[in-house]
């Protein structure tokens, strides 16, 4: 075992190191959201609101996958980065092994639960007599069959990135996404198999299987250059390894479950305005995923640099990494916010020509996009907390975001402004939270040496 990217973590100028880790991650994240948009785009070409609503209603179920991804992807990669910073390569290998096998077991469990409780689950997501059949058909492929490969390829990307191989991690994720976009029209549209929403789910399942195969081949080819080994003999369930991964992973997973809860509540409120509103909010959420993935890709892409610098007690590199991300991405978020606001109707029209859906969708998208710059600051703070092992602080942020601020704001704004007010709940939450984020990041930097001594 060896630290093959020590130069990147310790010697490469910070702006260059940040771009090396961040750019492939952002590109990979954008390709990921493009394939998600492709599902909505091709289903929308059928001009069937039921099929489009089915994809929108199933979105929280797919978002729930991120709970497992965060548990084992963020948990194990954070542990790996900090272990690399300390030069503890045995822990790097053990953490990766726990992440892999934990993902497989958890994915299988999610598949089984969804299969057994499909009907009440679809109702919980907001499905009704009109949309239940299409939603179930989509979820049979995307969730029941697809849970393990969908989750595993992202977790493996996290682990590969933790060693500094950001480009390979992004290629692995992108390969599945590109295949998905190729398969979508054939499976979804009438000139192909004409499966509608179910076809989108099948394409997602097959493409994620392909992405997993890429990572298996990559690890085989790079077996002398990586500390990630999938041989079960490297699996360690010692207290140090399990607690180290779970300390960050469990709060990250809970954070995602809270996101799913928030989206489900939002969808249920929107469902009260009819199927056109449900289809519209689904499209708006898919478009909004573009800036979200830019923010997530940028902030999570530098997690290995942050964690390594923190563990190796390099305060200057730690602070400069955070500052560089802010300087690069906050202006980017402002620009995207302005463009989304101006071109909201045109963006919705790309996916569906129904005028009622376009009106609702533009209104929802404009509400979503107002929080973008503040969201970036909040995402960065959470990534830093996760990188340095402050999982509990990240969890507090998640509780504040959804339980304390956003969900009450949804209820209050819906009561006062109806549908037009619902989507500004995110702005309320992210704006308040960004103030706390700046304060806590400053405190981490100020107490850097003291924290590392502990």
N, C-alpha and C positions, 0 to 999 in steps of 0.2 A: 504494500500500500504506500502511496506517496501523494504529496500535495503538488499536483501538476500545474496549478494556476497561481502559485505563490507570487509570481511577478505581477500578475494582474491585480491581486489583492493588496500588495504592499508597495510596489514600485511605480506602476503606471500612473501618470498624472491623473488626478481625480476626474477632471472633465472628460478625459478620454476613457477612463475606466467606467464612468457612469454611462457614457454613450455606448460603449461596448456591451454593457449588460442591459441597458434600457431599450435601445432601438430595436433589437431583434424581438424583445418581449412585447413591445408595443405593436410591432408589425404582426407578430403571431396573434396577439389579442384582437387586432382589427380584422384579421382573416377569420378568426373565430366568430366574431360578431357578424361578419359578412355572410358566413354560411347560415347563421341564425336568421339573418335578414332574407336570405335566399328561400328558406322555408316559407316565410310570410309572403314573399314576393310571388313565388310560383303557386302557392295555395290561393293567393289573392287573384291570380289570373283566371281562376275558375269562376270569379264573381259570385261566389257562394259564401254568404256571411256566416253560415253555420260552420263550414270547414275552417274559415279564418278564426272564428271565435274559439273553435276547438284548440287550435295551436296556442291562442292567447291564454285560455284557461289552464292549459297544461304547463305553462311557463313556470309557475311556482314549484311544481313537482320537479322539473329539471333544475331549478335553482336550489332545491333541497339537496341535490347531488353535491353542491358546493360545501355543505356541512361536512361531508366525508372528505372532500378535497382539502378543506381547511384543516380538518383534524389531522390527517396523515400527510398531506402535502406541505402545508405551512408548518405544522408541528415538527415533522422530520427534517425539512430543509433548514428551519431555524436552528435546530439542534446540530445539524451537519455543519452549517456555516460557523457557528460558535466553536465547535470542536476543531474545525480546521484552523481557526484563529489561535487556538491553544496548542495546535500541533498534535491533537489526540485523534489519530486516524482510525483507531480501533472503534471509537465511539461513532465516527462518521459512518463506517460500514454497518454497525449494528443499528443505527438510527434509520438508515436507508432500508435495511431488511425489514424492520418493524413497519415502516411506512408502506412497503409493498404488500406484505401479507395481511396487514390490517385493512388495507384498501380492498383486497379481494374478498375477505370475509364480510366486510361491511356492505360491499356492493351486492353480494349474494343475498344478504339479509334484506336489503331494500327491495330487491327484485321479488323476493318471496312475499314480503308484506304487501307490496302493491298488487300482486296477483291475487292474494287472498281477500284483501279489503278494497278492491277496485271500485265497486259501486258506491259505498259511502265516501270514499276518497274523492271521486269525481263530483259528488254533491257538495262536499266541503269546499272544493275549488270554485264553486259557483255554477256548475253544470246544471241544466234543467232538462226537461223532456225533449227539447229541440236539439240540444248540443251534446247530450250525454253519450250517444252512440259514437259520434265522430271523435270526441275527446278520448273515449276508451280505446278506440282503434289506434289512435296516435300513441297513447301511453303503453299499449301492449308491446309495441316495437321499441319505443324510445326509453321506456323505464323498465318494464319487466325483462325484456331481452337485453336492453342496452346499458343497464346500470353499471355493470363491472367494466366493460371497455371504455365507456364514457368517462368514468371517474378515474380509472387506472392510467389512461394516457396523460391526463393532466397532472396527476400526482407524480408520475415518472418524469414529466417535464420539470416540475419543481425540484426534484432530486438532482437531475442532471444540471440544472441551472445553479444549484447550491455549490457545485464544484467549479463554477465559473464558465461552463459551456453553454452560455445563453443562446448562441446561434443554433446549436444542435437541438436544444429544448424547443425553440420556436419552430424549427423545421419539422420536428416530430408532430407538434400540434397542428401546424399548417397543412401538413400532408393529408391528414384526415379531413380537414375543413374543405380543402380544394376538391377532394374526391366527393364530398357531400354535395357541393355545388354542381358537380358534373352529373351526379346521379339524380338529384332532385327533380328536374323537369321530366325525366324519363319515368320516374315512379309516380309523380303527382298528376301530370297533365293528361287530358283525354287522349292525345295522340300517342302516349306511351301506355303505361299500365293503368292510368286513370284512377289511382288509389286515393287521391286527395290527401287529407291530413295523415292518413295511415301510411301513405307513400313517403311523406316527409320523415316520419318516425323510422321507417325501414332504412332510408338513406342514411340517417343519423347513426343507426346501429352499425351498419356495414362500414361506414367511414371511420368510426371510432375503433373498430376492430383492426382496420388497416393501420391506424396511428399507433396502436399498441405494438403491432408487429415491427414497425419502424424502430421503436425504442428497444425491443428485444434484440434486433439485429445490431443496433448501435452499441449496446452494452457488450455484445459478443465481440464486435470488431475492436472496441476500445478497452478490452478486459485488462490490459496492462497499464492503462492510463486513467483508470477510475477506481474509486473505492466502493462503488455500488455493485454488490454481488447478490444475485437472487437465490443462491444456494441456501437451502433452509438451515444449514449448519451455522450460518452467520446470524440467524435470528436469536436475539437476546431479550429475555423478559425480566431482566434484572431491574430492581427498583430505580436505579440511576437512569437507565435508558427509557423505560416506560414513563416514569414521572417527567423526565426531561422533555419528551415528545408531547405528552399530554398537558403539561403545564402551559404550553402555548397553543396546542392543537384543540383542546376542549373549549377554551374561551373563543377561539376562532370559529369553531363549529357552531357554538351557541349564537355567536354573532350572525352567522349566516341563517340559522333557523329563525332568528328575529327578523331578518330581511324577508324571508319567505312569509312570515306572519304578516309583516307590513304590506307586502304585495297582495296577499290573499285578502286582507281587509280592504285594501284599495279596490281590488277587482269586485268584491262583493258590494261595495258602495256604488261602483260604476254600473254594476249589473242592474241596479234599480232604474237606470235610465234607458234600458233596452239593449237588444243585441247589436245595434249599430254602435252604441257607445262602448260595448265590450270589445268589438272588433277594432274600434278606433284606438282604445287605450292599449290594446295589444300591439298595434302597429307603432304607436308613439313610443312605447317601451322598447321596442326593437330598435327604432332609430336612435333613441336616447342611449342605448347600449354602446353606441360608437364612442361618445366622449367618456362614458364610464370605463370602457376597456382601455382607452388611452391613459386615463388616470390610474387605473389598476395596473396596467402593463408597466407604466413608468415607475410607480411607487413600489410595486412588488418585484420588478426587475432588479432594483438596487438592494433588495433585502440581503443578499449574500455579502455585498460590500459593507453594509451597515453592521451586520452581525459579526463579520470578521474583524472589522476595525474596533468594534466595542470589546470583543473578547481579547484582542491583542493589545488593548489599552492605547490605541492610537487616536487620541482625542481630535487632533487637527484633521486627520483624514475622515473621521466620523462626522464632524461638523461640516466640512467642506462638501461631503457627499450630499447631505441634506440640503444645503444652500444651493448646490448646483441643480438639483431636481426642481426646487422651487423656482429658480430663475428660468429654467427651460419650459416648465409645464404650466405655470399660472397664466402667463400671457397666451399660451396655446388654448387654455380653457376659456379665456375671455373671448377670443376670436371665434371659437366654435359656438359659444353661447349666442353671440351676435348673429352668426350665419343661420343657426337653427331658428332663431326668432324671426328673421326676415323671410326665410324660405320654408317655413313650417307647412303651409298648404301644399306646396309643390312636392315636398318630401313625402307627405302622406299620400298624395295622388299617385306616386310611383307604385304604390302597393294596391290601391283600390280606387276605382272611379266613382263609387257611390258618393254623392254630394253630402249626405248626412254624415257619413263616416269621415269624410275630409274635414268637415266643419268641426266635429268633435275632436278628431285627431290633431288638428292644428292647435286647437285650444289646449289640449292635454300636453302636447310637445312643448309649447311655449311656457307652460307652467313648470314642466320638468327642468327645462334648460336654464332657468334663472339661478339655480344653485351651483352650477358647474365650478366656478373658481373656488368656492368655499368647500365643495366636495373634494377637490384635489388636496387641499390642506388637510382635511380630515383623513383622507385615505393615506397620506404620507405619514401622519402621526401614528395611525394604527399599524402601518408597516414597520415603523421604527419600534414601536412597543413589541411587536411580534418578533422582530429581528433580535432584540436584546433580551428576550425571555420574560418581558412584562405582560404576560398573557392576561392577568387579572385587570390590568389597566385598560387593555384593549376591550375586554368584556364590559367594563364600566362604560366605555365609549359607546359600545353597541346598545346597551340598555338605555343610555341617555338618548341616542339617536332615534330609536324606534318606540320604546315604551314611554319615555318621559316627554319627548318632543313631537315626533312625527305622527304617531297614531292618534293622540289627542287632537293634534292640529287637523288631521283628516276629518275627524268627527265635527270639530267646531267650524271649519271652513265649509264643509258640506252643508251644515245647518244654516249658515249665513249666506253663502254664495252658490249653493247647489253644485252642479258639475264643474262650473268654471273655477271654483275655489279649491277643489280637492287636490289638484296636482301642485299647488303651491306649498303644501305641507312639507315637502322635501326642502324647499328653500328656508323655511322657518327653522327646521332642524339643523341643516348644515351650517347656516349662518351662525347660530348660537354656538354650535359645537366647534366651529373653527376658532373661536376665541379661546376656548379651553385648550384646543390643540396647540396653538402657538405658545401658551403659557407653559404647558407640560413639556413641550420640546425644549424650551429654554431651560427648564429645571433639570432635565436629563443632562443637557450639555454642561450646566453649571456644577452639577454634582457628579461629573464623570469619574474622576479619580476615586471618590469615596465609594461609589457604587461598584467599581471594579475591585476595590480592596475587599469588599464584602464577598 
